[in-house]
Amino acid sequence: MRLKIIAGNVIAVLLVGLGSFFYVKGQLEQGLGAQIDEQIDNDAQLLQRSWRLSALEFVEQVRDRAETREVRTTFNALDVEARRRSAFERAEGIAAWFQDPARGRGGRPDIVLITDETGRVIARDNDINRMNGTSIVSELPSLRRVLDRGLAVHDVWQKEDDDKLLQVAIAPVRNQEGGLIGALLVGFDISNGLAQREAEVFGHQVAFLREGGIYSSSLEQSEVAALSTYLFQTVGDETAAALASGSTQWTAELAGAEYVGVTASLPETPSVDMGIAILANKTDQMALAETATVILILMAVGLIFVLIYGFLIGTSLIRPIEEIEEGVLTVINGRTDHRIDIESAEFGGLAYRINQLINVFTGVEETDADGRSSGGGAWEGAAAPATTQQDGGGGGGDDEAAAALAAEPEEQYRQRIFDEYVAAKQAAGEDVSNIGKDRFLSRLDKNAENLKKKHGCRMVRFEVQTKGSQVILRPVIIN
């Protein structure tokens, strides 16, 4: 029984615990997976918008610098050398202006230069002689649009000599009469730092792509190599289409982790086909679903509790049952005077009724400390003999009745008391067919013997009395 109790509780805990674990984990994984896929697509669109807004702000900042008096007066120098010196100083000043954190550009520009109306460099920052007189129109077609139309533009410049991709803003420089006399260009490297700043904003990894590979990213180097192989070899055609125009969503295994990402074209870059990839580590994101393992931990604790509690409860039930079984077996083996005595709230009543049943079958009357019947229990269908004592000598009653009973021969007394008892029961309307003489007399003798020992008297005999519908045997103590 103990094992059945424990096994039943263990199975219940296992079913509830495992069922809850798999259900909760499945729901978390499904919900997180859908959330990540939707969020990464939204973030790719937000990154494109963020880039456009940043480009517009950048262009406005460069246009404001190009319209300053200091930049215009650069072209008023008396000779070429003086103009070059003035352009260099203006470029240095603009670089310092952009370096101020209040401009929001993340540091000093990689290049600031001023060109004449033909697109030839007058001077740049950092080195007054570098690029002097170099035409950059062929490298940067957007410059020609600025000089021809007089409109400020944003673009990406693939600067071959430095092997860099520069985010540039170009604004026209005009004289006091409004004539176009040159251009101001400011450029920042699309660096790993820029990618890292964008990643911190969106909470996902960011990579800037150009044709053939990854230019910069917020990823670790091992992840960069894996991402480059996937985007430009495994799904090269889809990536090329996304860089030209559009976007594509993908899922890939990179450096031992599952990533979900979106590849999209980078806006405001007419001179170079560039793109962005924003990606999330799905393995890390889905790790949140592992919090469901707390259910397994609680289930294990529950199993330990069930085992301990089941053992204690099972023992508390089995031990009294075993004692009852041993007691009944003792009676069966001949110890008819043995009675079951257990301390159990649950089985005490059962033990008492079994003891009553044993008394019925063995013909023993249960009496209390005063010799009275403990419950008027039945004996082969007959009422149990009452054991109320008489008042008088030595505990006896009427002297004459006692003397008459004492003088009556034993056999005559035994036959008479039996006949009177049966007649009284018949008169009371009870069935007497199951009252056996031998059994009745045996029980009568045992009760008399018990009362003799209790009162230390010479003899105990009984009288048949009827009280209402109840027939009792009243003992008479004879000293």
Residue, then its C-alpha position, 0 to 999 in steps of 0.5 A: m500500500r505504501l508503494k501504491i500511495i507513493a507511486g500514485n503521488v509521484i505519477a501525478v507530480l510528474l504528469v503535472g510538472l512535465g506537462s507544465f514544463f513542455y507547455v510553458k516552454g513551447q509557448l515561450e519559444q513560439g512567442l519569442g520566435a515570432q517576436i524576434d522575427e517581427q522586431i528584427d524586420n521593424d528594426a531594419q526599417l527604423l535603421q534605414r529611417s535613422w540613417r536618412l535623418s542622420a544624413l539630412e542633419f549632416v547635410e544641414q550642418v555642412r551647408d551651414r558651415a559652407e555659408t559662413r563668411e570665413v569659408r567664402t573669404t577663402f576664395n578672396a585670397l590674392d594668390v594660389e598659395a594664400r588661398r591654399r593656406s586659407a582653405f587649410e585653416r578653414a578645413e581645420g576649423i570645421a573639423a574642430w567644429f564637428q569634433d565637438p560632442a554637441r554636433g552628435r557626429g561621434g568625433r573628428p571627421d576623417i576628412v574636410l576639404i574645400t574644392d574650387e568650382t571645377g572640383r579640384v581640391i584647394a586644401r584639406d585638413n591634417d595635411i596642407n599639401r595632400m590632395n592639393g590640385t586633385s580632381i575628385v569629380s570622377e571618384l565622387p560623381s555627387l560632387r559634380r551635381v553639387l557644382d552644377r546644380g548648387l544643391a547640398v547632397h549626401d553620399v558615400w565616397q569609396k576613397e581608394d587611396d585610403d581604402k575607406l568608405l566615407q559618409v560625406a555631405i557636400a555643400p556648395v560655396r557661394n560668393q556674396e553675389g550668389g555665384l557658385i565658387g566651390a564646394l565644402l566636403v566633410g566625411f566620416d568613416i563608416s567605421n566599426g564604432l559607428a556600427q557599434r553605436e547603432a547596435e547600442v541604440f537598437g539592441h541588435q548587431v549591425a553590419f554595413l555591407r558593400e559589394g563583395g563583403i562586410y565593411s564594418s560591424s559591431l560583431e566579433q571577428s569570428e562572427v564577421a567571417a561567418l556572416s560574410t561567408y553566408l551573405f556573399q556566398t551562401v545567399g549571394d544573389e539575394t544579398a546583391a539584390a538587397l544591396a541594389s534595392g529592397s530587403t531580405q530576411w534570413t536565418a543562419e547558423l553563425a559561429g555556433a549560434e542561430y541568428v535571424g537578420v535582415t539585409a537591406s539597401l542603405p539609403e542616400t548613397p547614390s555613388v556606391d551600392m551599400g547595405i546594412a544587415i541588422l541581426a539578432n542572436k536568436t539562440d541568446q534571445m530564446a534562452l529566456a524560454e529556458t526559465a521554464t526549467v524552474i518548473l522542473i526544479l520545483m517538480a523535483v522538490g515536489l517529488i522529494f516532498v511526495l516521497i517523504y510525505g507518502f512514506l510517512i502517511g503510508t507507514s501511519l496507515i500500514r502499521p495499525i493495519e499490520e497490528i490488527e492483522e497480527g492480532v486477528l491471527t493470534v486469536i485464530n491461532g488459539r489465543t482467544d483472550h487476546r484483544i487488539d489494542i492500537e493507538s490510531a485515530e483512523f483505525g481505533g474504532l475498527a479495532y474496537r469492533i473487531n474486539q467486540l466480534i471476537n467476544v461474540f464468537t468466543g462467548v466473552e462479555e466485555t465488562d467495565a470496572d464495576g462488573r456492568s456490561s460495557g454496551g449490552g452487546a449481543w450473544e447469539g442474538a440474546a441480550a447480554p446479561a446485566t451485572t448490576q450488584q445487589d446491595g447488602g451483605g458482602g455486596g449481595g442483595d436480599d438474604e432470602a433470595a441469596a440463601a435460596l440461590a445458594a441452596e439450589p443444586e448446581e445442575q438444577y440452577r443451571q437448567r432453571i436459569f437457562d429455561e427462564y432466560v429462554a422463556a423471558k426472551q420468548a415473552a419479549g417477542e425475540d427469536v430464541s432459536n440461536i440460543g444454545k444451552d452449552r454456549f449460554l451456560s459457558r458464558l454464564d460461568k465465565n461472568a460468574e468467575n470474573l465477578k467472584k475474582k473481582h469481589g472475593c466472594r464465595m459464589v455468584r448466581f444470577e436472576v432473570q429479570t425483564k425491564g420493559s422489552q429487555v431481558i437481563l441477568r442480574p448477578v447475586i453476590i453470595n459470601 
